[in-house]
């Protein structure tokens, strides 16, 4: 779920996933897997994404307002 919310954020702000992958030092393939919830996003990585965008982790909470377990997807 978190990956989908991040993907939506990218679309709404005109940001390419390639750019985000470069900022985070990961492959575009890995970024794509994370954004489609096929690879987990742990809390530490979520905070890195938030740092890149300058937003709070609350931005990427699911619609119930909570993150689940050790992974946020």
Secondary structure as GFF3:
##gff-version 3
##sequence-region A 1 73
A	DSSP	alpha_helix	2	12	.	.	.	ID=ss1
A	DSSP	alpha_helix	17	24	.	.	.	ID=ss2
A	DSSP	alpha_helix	28	35	.	.	.	ID=ss3
A	DSSP	alpha_helix	43	53	.	.	.	ID=ss4
A	DSSP	three_ten_helix	57	60	.	.	.	ID=ss5
###
